[in-house]
Amino acid sequence: MMRGVRAVDRQDALLKRYLGDGVYAAFDGFSVWLTAEDGRTATDTICLEPAVLAALASFSREAWETRKRISADGM
C-alpha cells in the first residue's frame, strides 16, 4: 500500500533540500512538502499549506521561548 505522495519528485517542485534525519523539504510554488525517505522512496509525506507552515513557525518560536524561560528560572 502506497502511503506517501512522491512530492519531492514532482517536476514542478521548485526546491528540494535535505534537512537531516531522513527528512526532505520541497516547495511547489504554494505549499511546503515534507517527506521521510528511506534512501530510495518517500515513506511518509506531509503537505504544509501557508497557514499551517505559519502555525508551525509560531509554535516553534513559542516553544523555544518557553524553554529559555524555564532554563533561566533554574527549573
Buried (B, 14 or more C-beta within 10 A) or exposed (E): EEEBBBBBEEEEBEEBEEEEEEBBBBBBEEBBBBBBBEEEEBBBBBBBEEEEBEEEEEEEEEEEEEEEEEEEEEE
